[in-house]
Amino acid sequence: MQIMMNPELCKSVNRISLNLLTFGFATVDPGWSGKVMSPGFSRLYHISKGSFSITGESNLLLESGKWYLIPAGYSFDFESSETMEHFFFHLKLCDFDETDLLKNCKVPLCLETDNIDASFFEKCVSDNNLVNGLVLRQAVSEILLSFLQEHGISVSSEDYSPLIYKALVYIKQNLSMQLTIADISQNIFSSKSALTKHFRKELSMSVNEYICNLVMSEAERLLKTTNMSVLDISQKFGFSDQFYFSRKFREYYGVSPREYRRNKAL
């Protein structure tokens, strides 16, 4: 008997998560328009009727019958001159350290495919059946894979040292703006200098930068997926007051938390 295994690939695959922040079906009237600034998640659209245009680093008309992927971090203006119907999915495809695996996708992409029955998504919007939800998640995964293959976009997973892996686990479990390098190093039995050195080497950022990025990402997720107040979110992540949290949020996303929440359905 011969057995072939690939434990490294298995490890990498099991670290990846596809998070559907929200999805739905929307009908918009002519004149629907607005602006999106540096979003922390990717958007997947299927246009079932009409069209709308986006203007940013590159311009694109999103047309009926096609799928579109707008990557995280891409800022754009949008406008529809006609009645338009579309399915939308807000998602994150992430490695264990919350790195966006679609980071090599820099501009909006289009995909023409007849392999996916979009009518199934309409059922899932109003159906709380968990099995259908899992099928939906699998379908979204297949669409993303089709985008990656069609446009030749590469993805890769980082392999961290045991020290950094333990640090990332601790940060995720105790996420707060009040979390310090001393707290982390003490709880993972490392020196502050070793943690600082390895963190910068392996993640190309400081510990504090990573914590702040992760806090902002989680705050954005809560604004989108929950009804928690801005005050409660700011307190959850250890901000001294909600006004400082709002200023920090605007630095990252270009709008206040309340403005962001009003536009969360796009």
C-alpha positions in Angstrom: 0.0 0.0 0.0 1.2 3.5 -0.9 0.0 6.6 0.8 0.7 10.2 -0.3 -0.1 13.1 2.0 0.4 16.8 1.9 0.2 18.0 5.6 1.4 21.5 4.8 -1.3 22.1 2.2 -3.9 20.6 4.6 -2.7 23.0 7.4 -2.9 26.0 5.1 -6.4 25.2 3.8 -7.7 24.7 7.4 -6.5 28.1 8.4 -8.6 29.9 5.7 -12.1 31.2 6.5 -14.8 32.6 4.3 -17.0 34.9 6.3 -20.3 36.1 4.8 -20.9 39.3 6.6 -24.3 39.8 5.0 -26.1 39.1 1.7 -29.4 40.0 0.2 -31.4 41.1 -2.8 -32.1 44.8 -3.5 -34.2 46.8 -6.0 -33.0 50.4 -6.4 -34.6 53.3 -8.2 -33.1 55.5 -10.9 -30.8 58.1 -9.3 -29.4 55.7 -6.7 -25.9 56.9 -6.0 -23.2 57.3 -3.4 -19.6 56.7 -2.4 -17.7 53.9 -0.8 -14.3 54.6 0.9 -11.7 52.0 1.7 -14.0 49.1 2.6 -12.6 46.4 4.8 -14.4 43.6 3.0 -15.0 42.5 -0.6 -18.3 42.8 -2.5 -19.8 40.3 -4.8 -22.7 41.3 -7.1 -25.0 39.5 -9.5 -27.1 41.9 -11.5 -30.5 40.4 -12.4 -32.0 43.5 -14.0 -30.7 46.9 -15.3 -27.2 48.1 -14.5 -25.2 50.5 -12.5 -21.8 52.1 -12.9 -18.8 52.5 -10.5 -16.1 55.1 -10.9 -12.7 54.7 -9.1 -9.2 53.8 -10.1 -11.0 52.1 -13.1 -14.5 52.6 -14.4 -16.9 49.7 -14.9 -20.6 49.3 -15.9 -22.1 46.4 -14.0 -24.6 44.8 -16.4 -27.4 42.2 -16.1 -26.6 38.5 -16.1 -23.0 38.9 -14.9 -21.1 38.5 -11.7 -18.8 41.2 -10.3 -16.2 41.2 -7.6 -15.1 44.5 -6.0 -12.1 43.8 -3.7 -11.6 45.1 -0.2 -9.9 48.5 0.0 -11.2 49.7 -3.4 -12.8 53.1 -3.1 -15.5 54.0 -5.7 -18.5 56.2 -6.5 -21.6 54.4 -7.8 -24.7 55.5 -9.7 -27.7 53.9 -11.4 -29.7 55.7 -14.1 -32.4 53.0 -14.2 -34.3 50.6 -12.0 -31.8 47.9 -11.0 -32.1 44.6 -9.2 -29.2 42.7 -7.8 -27.9 40.2 -5.3 -25.1 41.4 -3.1 -22.7 39.6 -0.8 -20.3 41.3 1.6 -17.5 38.9 2.5 -14.0 38.3 3.8 -11.7 35.5 2.6 -9.0 35.5 5.2 -6.0 33.7 6.5 -5.7 32.9 10.2 -4.1 36.3 10.9 -7.0 38.1 9.2 -4.9 38.8 6.1 -7.2 39.3 3.1 -6.5 36.5 0.6 -7.9 38.5 -2.2 -5.2 41.2 -1.7 -3.8 40.5 -5.1 -7.1 41.5 -6.7 -6.6 45.3 -7.1 -9.5 46.4 -9.3 -13.2 45.2 -9.9 -13.5 42.1 -11.9 -16.3 40.7 -14.1 -17.2 37.0 -14.6 -19.6 35.6 -17.1 -20.8 32.1 -16.2 -23.9 30.0 -16.7 -22.9 27.4 -14.1 -24.7 29.0 -11.1 -28.4 29.3 -10.6 -28.8 32.8 -9.1 -32.5 32.1 -8.2 -31.3 29.9 -5.4 -29.9 32.9 -3.7 -33.3 34.6 -3.6 -34.7 31.7 -1.6 -31.9 32.0 0.9 -32.6 35.6 1.6 -35.9 34.7 3.3 -35.1 31.1 4.3 -33.4 30.3 7.6 -32.7 26.7 6.6 -29.1 26.0 7.7 -28.5 23.4 5.1 -29.4 25.9 2.4 -27.1 28.4 4.1 -24.2 26.0 3.8 -25.1 25.4 0.2 -25.1 29.1 -0.3 -21.7 29.5 1.3 -20.3 26.7 -0.9 -21.8 28.4 -4.0 -20.1 31.7 -3.1 -16.8 29.8 -2.6 -17.2 28.4 -6.1 -17.8 31.8 -7.6 -14.7 33.2 -5.9 -12.6 30.3 -7.2 -14.0 31.0 -10.7 -12.9 34.6 -10.4 -9.4 33.6 -9.2 -9.0 31.1 -12.0 -10.5 33.2 -14.8 -8.3 36.2 -13.9 -5.2 34.4 -12.8 -5.2 35.8 -9.3 -2.8 34.0 -6.9 -3.5 33.5 -3.2 -1.0 32.3 -0.5 -1.1 31.5 3.2 1.7 32.6 5.6 3.4 30.1 7.8 4.3 31.8 11.1 6.7 30.8 13.8 5.3 29.3 17.0 5.9 32.5 18.8 3.9 34.7 16.4 1.2 32.0 16.1 0.7 32.1 19.9 0.7 35.9 19.9 -1.9 36.1 17.2 -4.2 33.7 19.1 -3.8 35.7 22.3 -4.5 39.0 20.5 -7.7 37.6 18.9 -8.9 36.2 22.2 -8.2 39.5 24.1 -8.7 42.1 21.4 -8.6 45.6 22.8 -6.9 49.0 22.1 -5.7 48.7 25.7 -3.8 45.5 24.9 0.0 46.1 25.3 3.1 44.3 24.1 3.9 43.6 27.8 0.5 41.9 28.3 1.0 39.7 25.2 4.7 38.8 25.9 3.9 37.9 29.5 1.0 35.6 28.6 2.9 33.8 25.8 6.1 33.5 27.8 8.2 35.7 25.6 10.4 38.8 26.0 9.0 42.1 24.7 12.1 42.5 22.4 11.7 39.0 20.9 8.0 39.6 20.2 8.6 43.0 18.7 11.4 41.8 16.5 9.6 38.6 15.2 6.3 40.5 14.7 7.9 43.1 12.5 9.9 40.5 10.6 6.9 38.1 9.9 4.0 40.5 9.5 5.8 43.7 8.3 4.1 45.8 10.9 4.3 46.6 14.6 2.2 44.8 17.2 0.2 48.0 17.9 -0.5 48.5 14.1 -1.8 45.0 13.9 -4.0 45.4 17.0 -5.4 48.7 15.6 -6.1 47.2 12.2 -7.9 44.2 13.7 -9.9 46.3 16.1 -11.1 48.5 13.2 -11.9 45.5 11.1 -14.0 43.9 14.0 -15.7 47.2 14.7 -16.7 47.5 11.0 -18.1 44.0 11.2 -20.2 44.7 14.2 -21.5 47.9 12.7 -22.6 45.9 9.6 -23.9 42.7 11.3 -25.3 43.8 14.7 -27.4 46.6 16.3 -24.8 47.4 18.9 -24.6 51.1 19.6 -21.4 53.0 18.6 -20.8 53.6 22.4 -21.0 49.9 23.1 -18.7 49.0 20.3 -16.2 51.7 21.4 -16.3 50.3 25.0 -16.0 46.7 23.8 -12.6 47.5 22.2 -11.3 49.7 25.0 -11.5 53.1 23.5 -11.4 56.0 26.0 -14.6 57.4 24.6 -16.8 57.0 21.5 -15.6 60.3 20.0 -12.1 59.0 19.8 -13.4 55.7 18.3 -15.4 57.7 15.7 -12.3 59.7 14.7 -10.2 56.6 14.4 -12.9 54.9 12.3 -13.2 57.8 10.0 -9.4 57.7 9.4 -9.8 54.1 8.2 -13.0 54.2 6.3 -13.6 57.8 5.4 -17.0 58.1 7.2 -18.2 58.1 10.7 -19.5 54.9 12.3 -23.1 56.2 12.0 -22.7 57.1 8.4 -21.1 53.7 7.7 -24.1 51.9 9.3 -26.6 53.9 7.2 -24.9 52.7 4.0 -24.2 49.1 5.1 -26.8 47.6 2.7 -24.8 48.5 -0.4 
